């Protein structure tokens, strides 16, 4: 298993296979698993233009020429081939690699697993400290008539958790504008590849500002912000 997110992201084979199965049902119901070479070239071109892979036409042609030919129709190729599945790959920029590392939904690398594990652990620790802080027997009263407060080490650990959550939120916030989130969506990829129109235009990806506001309005980002905001507001007004 790789230590960190690689420079290349390959669309899950299940999504690509599902798209080709849908095309089979429309264009080749009597020849399952086969599509015309021109159609496969159009699909690769649409993928490349949508995600700006930089792949040239001759490179797409080499991929298609290397596929197994149909036994009954030389204009058709069998699409169930690892070489074709691997062709649906995107070179990741630095921001995308950082985003995928800190995004808890991605556990494909050791680093992302470590980050996800730390996030879950610190959530559990933070909740446990909050619950423990309400128990008088493990709290301290710093002045006559004052409310019980957590002991110093508990406050230090809680502050560490908040700082970690804040850094994780900021990293996602500043990198999301450069992330092609659509490549992580199986539904988007299937719809892109399985378009029955052989001359369909490439789809437009969300732009930077749109991705930023979509992120800050997402339930997970709102929950993260509400988790850390009270701490920093209290610190600012002390």
C-alpha positions as CSV (number, residue, x, y, z in Angstrom):
1,X,0.0,0.0,0.0
2,X,1.5,3.4,-0.9
3,X,2.6,5.8,1.8
4,X,1.1,8.9,0.4
5,X,-1.3,9.9,-2.4
6,X,0.2,9.1,-5.7
7,X,0.6,11.7,-8.5
8,X,-2.0,9.8,-10.6
9,X,-5.6,9.0,-9.7
10,X,-7.3,6.2,-11.6
11,X,-11.1,6.2,-11.8
12,X,-12.5,3.1,-10.0
13,X,-12.9,0.2,-12.4
14,X,-16.5,-0.4,-11.3
15,X,-17.5,3.1,-12.5
16,X,-15.9,2.7,-15.9
17,X,-17.3,-0.8,-16.3
18,X,-20.8,0.4,-15.4
19,X,-20.6,3.2,-18.0
20,X,-19.6,0.7,-20.7
21,X,-22.3,-1.7,-19.7
22,X,-24.9,1.1,-20.2
23,X,-23.4,1.8,-23.6
24,X,-23.6,-1.9,-24.4
25,X,-27.3,-1.9,-23.7
26,X,-27.8,1.0,-26.2
27,X,-25.3,0.4,-29.0
28,X,-24.5,-3.3,-28.8
29,X,-27.2,-5.3,-27.1
30,X,-26.3,-8.4,-29.2
31,X,-22.6,-8.0,-28.7
32,X,-22.1,-7.5,-25.0
33,X,-18.6,-6.4,-24.0
34,X,-17.8,-4.9,-27.4
35,X,-17.9,-1.3,-28.7
36,X,-16.8,0.3,-32.0
37,X,-13.2,1.6,-31.9
38,X,-14.4,5.1,-32.9
39,X,-16.8,5.1,-30.0
40,X,-14.1,4.2,-27.5
41,X,-11.9,6.9,-29.0
42,X,-14.7,9.4,-28.5
43,X,-15.1,8.4,-24.9
44,X,-11.4,8.7,-24.1
45,X,-11.3,12.1,-25.8
46,X,-14.3,13.3,-23.8
47,X,-12.7,12.2,-20.6
48,X,-9.4,13.8,-21.5
49,X,-11.0,17.1,-22.4
50,X,-13.2,17.2,-19.3
51,X,-10.4,16.5,-16.9
52,X,-7.7,18.2,-19.0
53,X,-5.3,15.2,-18.9
54,X,-3.2,16.5,-21.7
55,X,-3.2,13.2,-23.6
56,X,-2.8,13.5,-27.3
57,X,-5.0,11.8,-30.0
58,X,-2.2,9.4,-31.1
59,X,-1.9,8.2,-27.5
60,X,-5.6,7.4,-27.4
61,X,-5.2,5.6,-30.7
62,X,-2.4,3.5,-29.3
63,X,-4.6,2.5,-26.4
64,X,-7.5,1.4,-28.6
65,X,-5.2,-0.3,-31.1
66,X,-3.9,-2.5,-28.2
67,X,-7.3,-3.8,-27.3
68,X,-8.6,-7.2,-28.3
69,X,-10.6,-7.2,-31.5
70,X,-14.0,-8.6,-31.9
71,X,-14.1,-12.1,-33.5
72,X,-17.1,-11.1,-35.7
73,X,-16.6,-7.4,-36.5
74,X,-13.1,-5.9,-37.0
75,X,-14.4,-2.4,-36.2
76,X,-15.2,-3.4,-32.7
77,X,-13.0,-4.0,-29.7
78,X,-13.5,-5.7,-26.3
79,X,-13.6,-3.0,-23.6
80,X,-13.1,-5.3,-20.6
81,X,-9.3,-4.8,-20.6
82,X,-7.1,-3.5,-17.8
83,X,-5.2,-1.3,-20.3
84,X,-8.4,0.6,-21.1
85,X,-9.5,0.8,-17.4
86,X,-6.1,2.2,-16.5
87,X,-6.4,4.8,-19.3
88,X,-9.1,6.7,-17.3
89,X,-6.5,8.3,-15.0
90,X,-5.8,11.9,-14.0
91,X,-2.5,13.4,-12.9
92,X,-3.1,15.1,-9.6
93,X,-1.7,18.5,-8.7
94,X,-0.2,19.2,-5.3
95,X,-3.4,20.7,-3.9
96,X,-5.4,17.6,-4.9
97,X,-2.9,15.3,-3.3
98,X,-3.1,17.3,0.0
99,X,-6.9,17.4,-0.1
100,X,-7.1,13.6,-0.6
101,X,-4.7,13.1,2.2
102,X,-6.7,15.1,4.8
103,X,-10.1,14.1,3.5
104,X,-11.3,11.4,5.9
105,X,-13.4,9.7,3.2
106,X,-10.1,8.7,1.4
107,X,-8.3,5.8,3.0
108,X,-6.4,4.6,0.0
109,X,-2.9,5.4,1.4
110,X,-1.1,4.9,4.7
111,X,-0.9,8.7,5.2
112,X,-4.6,9.2,4.6
113,X,-5.3,6.3,7.0
114,X,-3.1,7.9,9.7
115,X,-4.9,11.3,9.2
116,X,-8.3,9.6,9.3
117,X,-7.3,7.7,12.4
118,X,-6.1,10.8,14.1
119,X,-9.3,12.7,13.3
120,X,-11.4,9.9,14.8
121,X,-9.2,9.5,17.8
122,X,-9.2,13.2,18.6
123,X,-13.0,13.4,18.2
124,X,-13.3,10.6,20.8
125,X,-10.7,12.3,23.1
126,X,-12.4,15.7,22.8
127,X,-15.8,14.3,23.6
128,X,-14.4,12.3,26.5
129,X,-12.7,15.4,27.9
130,X,-15.9,17.4,27.6
131,X,-17.8,14.8,29.5
132,X,-15.1,14.4,32.1
133,X,-15.0,18.2,32.6
134,X,-18.6,18.1,33.9
135,X,-17.6,15.8,36.7
136,X,-16.7,17.7,39.9
137,X,-14.5,14.9,41.2
138,X,-11.9,15.4,38.4
139,X,-12.3,19.1,38.0
140,X,-10.8,22.0,40.0
141,X,-12.3,25.1,41.6
142,X,-9.9,27.9,41.1
143,X,-11.6,30.5,43.4
144,X,-14.3,30.5,46.0
145,X,-17.7,30.4,44.3
146,X,-16.2,29.7,40.9
147,X,-17.5,27.0,38.6
148,X,-15.5,23.7,38.4
149,X,-13.1,23.8,35.5
150,X,-11.1,21.0,33.8
151,X,-7.6,20.5,35.2
152,X,-4.7,22.0,33.3
153,X,-3.6,18.8,31.4
154,X,-7.2,18.3,30.2
155,X,-7.4,21.8,28.8
156,X,-4.0,21.4,27.1
157,X,-5.1,18.1,25.4
158,X,-8.4,19.7,24.4
159,X,-6.6,22.7,22.9
160,X,-4.3,20.4,20.9
161,X,-7.4,18.6,19.5
162,X,-8.9,22.0,18.5
163,X,-5.7,23.1,16.8
164,X,-5.6,19.8,14.8
165,X,-9.2,20.1,13.7
166,X,-8.6,23.8,12.7
167,X,-5.5,22.9,10.6
168,X,-7.4,20.0,8.9
169,X,-10.3,22.4,8.1
170,X,-8.0,25.1,6.8
171,X,-6.1,22.7,4.6
172,X,-9.3,21.5,2.9
173,X,-10.5,25.1,2.7
174,X,-7.5,26.4,0.8
175,X,-7.0,23.4,-1.5
176,X,-10.6,22.6,-2.5
177,X,-10.6,25.3,-5.2
178,X,-7.9,23.4,-7.1
179,X,-9.5,20.0,-6.7
180,X,-11.4,18.4,-9.6
181,X,-14.0,16.9,-7.2
182,X,-16.0,15.5,-10.1
183,X,-13.4,12.8,-10.7
184,X,-14.2,11.4,-7.2
185,X,-17.9,11.1,-8.1
186,X,-18.8,7.8,-9.6
187,X,-22.2,9.2,-10.9
188,X,-20.4,12.1,-12.7
189,X,-17.9,9.7,-14.4
190,X,-20.6,7.2,-15.4
191,X,-22.8,10.0,-16.9
192,X,-19.8,11.5,-18.7
193,X,-18.6,8.2,-20.2
194,X,-22.0,6.7,-20.9
195,X,-23.4,9.6,-22.9
196,X,-25.2,7.9,-25.8
197,X,-24.4,10.8,-28.1
198,X,-21.0,9.9,-29.8
199,X,-20.3,13.6,-30.4
200,X,-21.3,14.8,-26.9
201,X,-19.3,17.8,-25.7
202,X,-17.0,17.4,-22.6
203,X,-18.6,18.4,-19.4
204,X,-17.6,21.6,-17.6
205,X,-16.1,21.2,-14.2
206,X,-17.0,23.5,-11.3
207,X,-14.9,26.6,-11.1
208,X,-12.8,27.7,-8.1
209,X,-15.3,30.1,-6.5
210,X,-18.2,27.6,-7.0
211,X,-16.2,24.8,-5.4
212,X,-15.2,27.0,-2.5
213,X,-18.8,28.0,-1.7
214,X,-20.0,24.5,-2.3
215,X,-17.5,23.3,0.3
216,X,-18.2,25.8,3.0
217,X,-22.0,25.0,2.6
218,X,-21.5,21.3,2.9
219,X,-22.7,19.6,6.1
220,X,-19.2,18.3,7.0
221,X,-17.6,21.7,6.6
222,X,-20.3,23.4,8.7
223,X,-19.9,20.8,11.4
224,X,-16.2,21.3,11.4
225,X,-16.5,25.0,11.7
226,X,-19.0,24.8,14.5
227,X,-16.6,22.5,16.3
228,X,-13.7,24.9,16.4
229,X,-15.3,28.4,16.2
230,X,-16.4,28.6,19.9
231,X,-12.8,27.8,21.1
232,X,-11.2,30.6,18.9
233,X,-14.0,33.1,19.7
234,X,-13.6,32.5,23.4
235,X,-9.8,32.9,23.1
236,X,-10.2,36.1,21.1
237,X,-12.5,37.7,23.7
238,X,-10.5,36.8,26.8
